[in-house]
Amino acid sequence: MIKALKIFQYAYIIFAVLFAWDAISNWSLDRSRSYISLLFAALAVFMFFFRKRFRKKFEDRNNQK
């Protein structure tokens, strides 16, 4: 289960890169769409660090038992 959490943790970084790429490629065409993509990229980076901390707490709790 820990490996699955680690895989999903890094999936957020992949999504952040994809959303950032979408924002950069559409910057000159549609700025409002680019802002939304940048928002999603920032949210994905936040979720990466949130899930990382959650996984470490989960591992620490399992090691104490």
Secondary structure, DSSP 4 states (H G I P E B T S, - for coil): -HHHHHHHHHHHHHHHHHHHHHHHHTTTT-HHHHHHHHHHHHHHHHHHHHHHHHHHHHHHHHHH-
